[in-house]
């Protein structure tokens, strides 16, 4: 990845890559999830509650990773092994693989798929009867023969083992390969040599088994993940006008009959109600109730709440603020750390000056308030229900309900100024 960030911590549509297979396993009903980490424990902070960690003290391959977790495995249970860099595996695919494993009577099963370009993947070698014989790695020259490299069926890196059978052969792994590592697929050969049955279950959708080893592959996987996210929302009743130019994180929630126009990005844990319209805007970790209208070119930052039928218009930035029901911030404004009542209209270039150089302060704006253009509200300050502000005012004191706040110098005109202010010669 050419990065200081561990590969599996790179973001994939709002979720670290490693958390995609973790969430899939949890959704598939796996009762106990163990994630193998390096001694730096870089993954500990991003894992869901209840997920346990095992430490692989040295980087000695996939087999070494499973050995690191072996002390936490149950001999009497099925053990699913997933790769943190194969993020698009679905809960449905795991349920299908577990069912096939249970019906096969095998000690181990793998998920395989066929790729037109299998470069970089371990090849599935079958015997004359079509049964799985072994997996051949291809990470380094010499790992596989020329004939094996011609095989198109590949190992997805997804396995199911009977716990006891797995634990019995882990200690027999050897680093007899170009990498000098312990390869987990060798367990299949050991089980077969011991008379156990091993099976391969083919998954037709190759997207579920695509691995990530560089940023080109990450971009490809991100495109597929985003396509799936957008299609899920559209099938649930959301209109996405141009899915190829709409970016929605995996945990975003959107209600039916909402319309999302092109060049919109919705990130984090944002929740959008039904019947909203979002035009060419950027939203992050905010809440939009039903019937909200946003954009174009609006920026909703974390902590923003837009109540029912509120409007945030063109070139408006809102941060950590609650905009009341039916209230409008039509254009060219910054509203930060503010509470705005219902039915209020904030005129163009209304600004809440929320930072005094050391601390942030909140602004309180009541119901049915009307601020005129170029109003600056210097927090902490409050504007009462039904109040007004005059154009060009810098409000530093509270405005009582129903009052007009005026805070500006009286205009004075200097006669003949243009004649005295001649342009200098060049």
C-alpha positions as CSV (number, residue, x, y, z in Angstrom):
1,X,0.0,0.0,0.0
2,X,3.1,2.3,0.4
3,X,1.5,3.7,3.5
4,X,2.2,4.3,7.2
5,X,-1.4,3.0,7.8
6,X,-1.7,-0.8,8.1
7,X,-3.4,-2.1,5.0
8,X,-6.5,-3.4,6.6
9,X,-7.1,0.0,8.3
10,X,-7.5,1.8,5.0
11,X,-11.0,3.2,4.7
12,X,-13.6,1.5,2.5
13,X,-16.8,3.5,2.2
14,X,-16.7,4.7,5.8
15,X,-15.5,1.5,7.5
16,X,-12.0,0.2,8.0
17,X,-11.3,-2.6,5.5
18,X,-10.8,-5.2,8.3
19,X,-14.3,-4.5,9.8
20,X,-16.1,-5.5,6.6
21,X,-15.5,-9.3,7.0
22,X,-16.0,-8.9,10.8
23,X,-19.4,-7.4,10.3
24,X,-20.3,-10.0,7.7
25,X,-19.3,-12.8,10.2
26,X,-21.5,-11.2,12.9
27,X,-24.4,-10.8,10.5
28,X,-24.0,-14.4,9.5
29,X,-24.5,-15.4,13.1
30,X,-21.0,-16.3,14.0
31,X,-21.0,-16.4,17.8
32,X,-17.4,-15.5,18.6
33,X,-15.1,-13.4,16.4
34,X,-11.4,-13.3,16.9
35,X,-9.2,-10.8,15.0
36,X,-5.4,-11.5,14.7
37,X,-3.3,-8.4,15.0
38,X,0.4,-7.5,15.1
39,X,2.2,-6.7,18.3
40,X,1.4,-3.0,17.7
41,X,-2.3,-3.8,18.2
42,X,-3.3,-1.2,15.7
43,X,-6.7,-2.8,15.1
44,X,-7.9,-2.7,18.7
45,X,-9.5,0.7,18.5
46,X,-11.7,0.0,15.4
47,X,-13.2,-3.4,16.2
48,X,-16.9,-3.7,17.2
49,X,-17.7,-4.5,20.8
50,X,-17.3,-8.1,21.8
51,X,-14.7,-8.9,19.1
52,X,-11.6,-10.4,20.7
53,X,-8.0,-9.9,19.7
54,X,-5.1,-12.3,19.3
55,X,-1.6,-11.2,18.7
56,X,0.7,-12.7,16.0
57,X,4.1,-12.0,17.5
58,X,5.9,-12.2,14.2
59,X,4.8,-12.1,10.6
60,X,5.1,-15.8,9.7
61,X,2.1,-16.2,7.3
62,X,-1.6,-17.1,7.3
63,X,-0.9,-20.3,9.2
64,X,1.0,-18.4,11.8
65,X,-2.0,-16.1,12.2
66,X,-4.4,-18.9,12.9
67,X,-1.9,-20.5,15.3
68,X,-1.8,-17.2,17.2
69,X,-5.6,-17.5,17.7
70,X,-5.6,-21.2,18.4
71,X,-5.7,-20.8,22.1
72,X,-9.1,-19.2,21.8
73,X,-10.7,-21.7,19.4
74,X,-13.3,-24.3,20.4
75,X,-12.5,-27.9,19.3
76,X,-16.2,-28.7,19.2
77,X,-17.3,-25.8,16.9
78,X,-16.9,-24.9,13.3
79,X,-14.1,-22.4,12.7
80,X,-14.5,-19.8,9.9
81,X,-11.3,-18.2,8.7
82,X,-11.6,-14.9,6.8
83,X,-9.0,-12.5,5.5
84,X,-8.9,-8.9,6.6
85,X,-8.0,-7.8,3.1
86,X,-10.9,-9.6,1.4
87,X,-13.6,-7.2,2.4
88,X,-16.6,-7.8,0.2
89,X,-17.5,-11.2,1.5
90,X,-21.2,-11.1,2.5
91,X,-23.1,-12.6,5.3
92,X,-25.2,-14.6,2.7
93,X,-22.1,-16.1,1.2
94,X,-20.8,-17.2,4.6
95,X,-24.2,-18.7,5.5
96,X,-24.1,-20.6,2.1
97,X,-20.6,-21.8,2.7
98,X,-21.4,-23.0,6.3
99,X,-24.4,-24.8,5.0
100,X,-22.4,-26.5,2.3
101,X,-19.7,-27.5,4.8
102,X,-22.3,-29.0,7.1
103,X,-23.8,-31.1,4.3
104,X,-20.5,-32.3,2.9
105,X,-19.2,-34.1,5.9
106,X,-15.8,-32.6,5.2
107,X,-13.2,-31.7,7.9
108,X,-12.5,-28.5,6.0
109,X,-14.2,-26.5,3.2
110,X,-13.0,-23.5,1.2
111,X,-14.8,-20.9,-0.9
112,X,-13.4,-20.7,-4.4
113,X,-14.2,-18.8,-7.5
114,X,-13.0,-18.6,-11.2
115,X,-11.2,-15.5,-12.4
116,X,-10.2,-14.6,-15.9
117,X,-7.0,-13.2,-14.5
118,X,-6.0,-15.2,-11.4
119,X,-2.6,-13.6,-10.9
120,X,-1.6,-13.3,-7.3
121,X,-4.2,-15.8,-6.0
122,X,-3.6,-19.3,-4.7
123,X,-4.8,-21.9,-7.2
124,X,-7.3,-24.7,-6.5
125,X,-5.8,-28.0,-7.6
126,X,-8.3,-30.9,-8.0
127,X,-7.7,-34.6,-8.4
128,X,-8.9,-36.7,-11.3
129,X,-12.4,-37.1,-9.7
130,X,-12.7,-33.3,-9.4
131,X,-12.2,-33.3,-5.6
132,X,-10.1,-30.7,-3.9
133,X,-6.5,-31.9,-3.6
134,X,-4.6,-28.9,-2.4
135,X,-4.1,-25.1,-2.7
136,X,-1.0,-23.8,-4.3
137,X,0.2,-20.4,-3.3
138,X,1.7,-18.1,-6.0
139,X,3.2,-15.2,-4.0
140,X,6.8,-15.9,-5.1
141,X,8.4,-17.6,-8.1
142,X,8.8,-21.2,-7.4
143,X,5.7,-21.6,-5.3
144,X,3.7,-23.0,-8.2
145,X,4.5,-24.9,-11.4
146,X,3.7,-23.5,-14.9
147,X,0.8,-25.9,-15.1
148,X,-0.6,-24.8,-11.8
149,X,-0.3,-21.2,-12.8
150,X,-2.6,-21.9,-15.7
151,X,-5.5,-22.8,-13.4
152,X,-8.3,-20.2,-13.2
153,X,-10.0,-21.5,-10.1
154,X,-8.6,-19.7,-7.1
155,X,-8.8,-19.8,-3.3
156,X,-10.8,-16.9,-1.9
157,X,-9.0,-17.1,1.5
158,X,-12.3,-18.1,3.1
159,X,-12.3,-21.4,5.0
160,X,-14.5,-23.5,7.3
161,X,-12.8,-26.1,9.5
162,X,-14.1,-28.5,12.1
163,X,-12.4,-27.0,15.2
164,X,-10.8,-30.2,16.4
165,X,-9.4,-31.2,13.0
166,X,-7.9,-27.8,12.5
167,X,-6.2,-27.8,15.9
168,X,-4.8,-31.2,15.3
169,X,-2.8,-30.2,12.2
170,X,-1.8,-26.6,12.9
171,X,1.3,-27.8,14.7
172,X,2.4,-29.7,11.7
173,X,2.7,-26.7,9.3
174,X,6.2,-26.2,7.8
175,X,7.7,-23.2,6.1
176,X,8.7,-25.1,2.9
177,X,8.0,-22.4,0.4
178,X,9.6,-19.4,-1.3
179,X,8.4,-17.1,1.4
180,X,9.6,-19.2,4.3
181,X,6.1,-18.8,5.9
182,X,3.5,-21.0,7.4
183,X,0.7,-21.2,4.8
184,X,-2.8,-22.1,6.1
185,X,-3.7,-24.0,2.9
186,X,-1.1,-26.6,3.9
187,X,-3.6,-27.7,6.6
188,X,-5.8,-29.0,3.7
189,X,-3.0,-31.3,2.5
190,X,-2.4,-32.5,6.0
191,X,-6.0,-33.3,6.6
192,X,-6.3,-35.1,3.3
193,X,-3.2,-37.1,4.0
194,X,-4.7,-38.1,7.3
195,X,-7.8,-39.5,5.5
196,X,-10.1,-36.5,6.1
197,X,-12.3,-35.2,3.4
198,X,-11.8,-31.6,2.2
199,X,-14.2,-29.7,0.0
200,X,-14.4,-26.6,-2.2
201,X,-17.6,-24.6,-2.5
202,X,-17.6,-22.4,-5.6
203,X,-18.9,-18.8,-5.2
204,X,-20.1,-17.4,-8.6
205,X,-19.9,-13.8,-7.7
206,X,-16.2,-13.0,-7.8
207,X,-16.7,-9.6,-6.1
208,X,-17.1,-11.4,-2.8
209,X,-13.5,-12.8,-2.9
210,X,-11.5,-9.9,-4.4
211,X,-8.5,-9.2,-2.3
212,X,-6.7,-5.9,-1.8
213,X,-2.9,-5.7,-2.0
214,X,-2.4,-2.1,-3.4
215,X,-4.3,1.1,-3.9
216,X,-5.4,0.2,-7.4
217,X,-7.1,-2.9,-6.0
218,X,-8.5,-0.9,-3.2
219,X,-10.1,1.6,-5.6
220,X,-11.6,-1.3,-7.6
221,X,-13.1,-2.9,-4.5
222,X,-14.3,0.5,-3.3
223,X,-16.1,1.0,-6.6
224,X,-17.9,-2.3,-6.2
225,X,-18.7,-1.7,-2.6
226,X,-20.2,1.8,-3.5
227,X,-22.2,0.3,-6.3
228,X,-23.7,-2.3,-3.9
229,X,-24.5,0.4,-1.3
230,X,-26.2,2.7,-3.8
231,X,-28.2,-0.2,-5.3
232,X,-29.3,-1.2,-1.8
233,X,-30.7,2.3,-1.2
234,X,-32.4,2.5,-4.6
235,X,-34.1,-0.9,-4.0
236,X,-35.4,0.5,-0.7
237,X,-37.1,3.5,-2.5
238,X,-34.3,6.1,-2.7
239,X,-33.8,7.9,-6.0
240,X,-30.1,8.3,-6.8
241,X,-30.1,10.2,-10.1
242,X,-26.5,9.3,-11.0
243,X,-25.1,6.4,-8.9
244,X,-21.7,6.7,-10.5
245,X,-21.3,10.2,-9.1
246,X,-22.9,9.7,-5.7
247,X,-20.8,8.5,-2.7
248,X,-22.6,7.1,0.3
249,X,-20.9,5.4,3.3
250,X,-21.9,1.9,4.3
251,X,-23.6,2.9,7.6
252,X,-25.7,5.8,6.2
253,X,-29.4,5.5,6.6
254,X,-31.8,7.0,4.0
255,X,-35.6,7.0,4.0
256,X,-37.8,6.2,1.0
257,X,-38.7,8.8,-1.6
258,X,-35.6,10.9,-0.9
259,X,-33.9,12.2,-4.0
260,X,-30.1,12.4,-4.2
261,X,-28.8,14.4,-7.1
262,X,-25.3,14.0,-8.6
263,X,-22.0,14.9,-7.0
264,X,-23.4,14.3,-3.5
265,X,-21.3,12.7,-0.7
266,X,-22.9,11.4,2.5
267,X,-20.5,10.1,5.1
268,X,-20.3,8.5,8.5
269,X,-23.4,7.7,10.5
270,X,-25.6,10.2,8.7
271,X,-29.4,9.6,8.9
272,X,-31.6,11.0,6.2
273,X,-35.4,10.9,6.5
274,X,-38.0,10.3,3.8
275,X,-39.0,12.8,1.2
276,X,-35.8,14.8,1.3
277,X,-33.9,16.4,-1.6
278,X,-30.1,16.6,-1.5
279,X,-28.4,18.5,-4.3
280,X,-24.6,18.3,-4.9
281,X,-23.7,18.6,-1.2
282,X,-21.4,17.1,1.4
283,X,-22.9,15.6,4.5
284,X,-21.0,14.0,7.4
285,X,-22.4,12.5,10.7
286,X,-25.6,14.6,10.6
287,X,-29.4,14.0,11.0
288,X,-32.0,15.1,8.5
289,X,-35.6,14.6,9.3
290,X,-38.4,14.1,6.8
291,X,-38.9,16.6,3.9
292,X,-35.6,18.4,4.3
293,X,-34.1,20.2,1.3
294,X,-30.3,20.6,1.1
295,X,-28.0,22.3,-1.5
296,X,-26.7,22.7,-4.0
297,X,-23.2,23.1,-2.6
298,X,-24.1,22.8,1.1
299,X,-21.7,21.4,3.7
300,X,-23.3,19.8,6.7
301,X,-20.7,18.9,9.4
302,X,-20.9,16.5,12.3
303,X,-23.6,17.3,14.9
304,X,-25.9,19.0,12.5
305,X,-29.6,18.3,12.9
306,X,-32.2,19.6,10.4
307,X,-35.7,19.2,11.6
308,X,-38.7,18.4,9.4
309,X,-39.1,20.5,6.3
310,X,-36.0,22.6,7.1
311,X,-33.9,24.0,4.2
312,X,-30.2,24.6,3.9
313,X,-29.4,26.2,0.6
314,X,-26.5,27.2,-1.7
315,X,-23.0,27.7,-0.2
316,X,-24.2,27.2,3.4
317,X,-22.1,25.5,6.1
318,X,-23.7,24.1,9.2
319,X,-21.8,22.6,12.1
320,X,-23.0,21.1,15.4
321,X,-26.3,23.0,15.1
322,X,-30.0,22.2,15.4
323,X,-32.1,23.9,12.7
324,X,-35.8,23.9,13.6
325,X,-38.8,22.6,11.8
326,X,-39.5,24.6,8.6
327,X,-36.6,26.9,9.2
328,X,-34.5,28.1,6.3
329,X,-30.8,29.0,5.8
330,X,-31.1,29.8,2.1
331,X,-27.6,30.8,1.0
332,X,-24.1,32.1,1.8
333,X,-24.1,31.5,5.6
334,X,-22.2,29.8,8.3
335,X,-24.1,28.4,11.3
336,X,-22.0,26.8,13.9
337,X,-22.8,25.7,17.4
338,X,-26.3,27.2,17.2
339,X,-29.9,26.3,18.2
340,X,-32.5,27.6,15.7
341,X,-36.2,27.5,16.5
342,X,-39.0,26.6,14.1
343,X,-40.1,28.8,11.2
344,X,-37.0,31.0,11.3
345,X,-35.4,32.5,8.2
346,X,-31.7,33.4,8.3
347,X,-30.9,35.9,5.6
348,X,-27.9,35.7,3.2
349,X,-24.5,35.9,4.9
350,X,-25.8,35.2,8.4
351,X,-22.8,34.1,10.5
352,X,-22.6,32.8,14.0
353,X,-19.2,33.8,15.3
354,X,-18.8,30.9,17.7
355,X,-15.1,31.0,18.5
356,X,-13.4,33.6,20.7
357,X,-9.9,32.3,20.1
358,X,-9.9,30.0,23.1
359,X,-13.4,28.4,23.4
360,X,-16.5,27.7,21.3
361,X,-19.8,29.3,22.4
362,X,-23.4,28.6,21.3
363,X,-25.9,30.9,19.8
364,X,-29.6,30.7,20.5
365,X,-32.0,31.8,17.8
366,X,-35.7,31.6,18.6
367,X,-38.8,30.7,16.6
368,X,-40.0,32.9,13.6
369,X,-36.8,35.0,13.7
370,X,-35.8,37.0,10.6
371,X,-32.2,38.0,10.2
372,X,-31.4,40.4,7.4
373,X,-28.4,40.0,5.1
374,X,-24.9,40.3,6.5
375,X,-25.9,39.7,10.1
376,X,-23.1,38.4,12.4
377,X,-24.2,36.9,15.7
378,X,-21.2,36.9,18.2
379,X,-21.7,34.0,20.6
380,X,-22.7,33.6,23.3
381,X,-25.8,35.5,22.3
382,X,-29.5,34.9,22.0
383,X,-32.2,36.2,19.6
384,X,-35.7,35.9,21.0
385,X,-38.8,34.6,19.3
386,X,-40.2,36.7,16.4
387,X,-37.2,39.1,16.5
388,X,-35.5,40.8,13.6
389,X,-32.0,42.0,12.8
390,X,-31.1,44.9,10.5
391,X,-28.9,44.3,7.5
392,X,-25.2,44.6,8.2
393,X,-25.5,44.2,12.0
394,X,-22.9,42.7,14.3
395,X,-25.1,41.5,17.2
396,X,-23.1,41.2,20.5
397,X,-26.0,41.5,22.9
398,X,-29.2,39.6,23.3
399,X,-32.1,40.7,21.1
400,X,-35.5,40.4,23.0
401,X,-38.5,38.7,21.5
402,X,-40.2,40.7,18.9
403,X,-37.4,43.4,18.8
404,X,-35.3,44.7,15.9
405,X,-31.6,44.4,16.6
406,X,-29.5,47.1,15.0
407,X,-25.7,47.1,15.5
408,X,-23.9,49.3,12.9
409,X,-22.5,52.7,12.4
410,X,-24.7,55.4,10.9
411,X,-23.9,56.1,7.3
412,X,-22.0,59.2,6.4
413,X,-21.2,60.4,2.9
414,X,-18.0,62.3,2.0
415,X,-18.8,64.7,-0.8
416,X,-16.2,65.0,-3.6
417,X,-14.2,62.0,-2.4
418,X,-13.8,60.6,-6.0
419,X,-12.3,63.9,-7.2
420,X,-9.7,64.0,-4.3
421,X,-8.9,60.3,-4.7
422,X,-7.5,60.4,-8.2
423,X,-5.8,57.3,-9.6
424,X,-2.0,57.7,-9.4
425,X,-0.1,58.0,-12.6
426,X,1.7,54.9,-14.0
